[in-house]
Amino acid sequence: MNWKAYDEVHFSDQYILRWVREGDEYVSRISKEMMEDLHTVVRQQQAEIEALNRFIAERGETGQLIIWKAQEK
């Protein structure tokens, strides 16, 4: 592996997390506000996944087919 002084992960244009190399480890430091925002985004995504799973469970294979067709587009 080519070790750099830091490495970044671009989650979006707004959220870019940087890991700084300290010895042989990368360490991430983010602000409290960014951590709260990140928690909010993850909770929203989890709620959307749970809603989709309920939709599929209620409709059985037909619901799965609808979602599969939507993903093809």
C-alpha positions, 0 to 999 in steps of 0.5 A: 500500500502506498501510504500518504500523509492523509486520505479523503473519502468524498461522500458528497460535495458537502461531506468529505472526510479526511483521515490523517496518518499518524504513524501506521494508522489513519485517524479521522477528526470531525466536528461535533456538528458534522457528526450530528449531521452524519448521524441524521443522514444515516438514520434517514437512510435506515428509515427508508430501507425499513420502509422499503422492506415493509413494502416488500413484505406486505406485497410479497414477490410482486413488490420485489418485482416492482422495485427490481423494475425500478432499479433497471431504469 
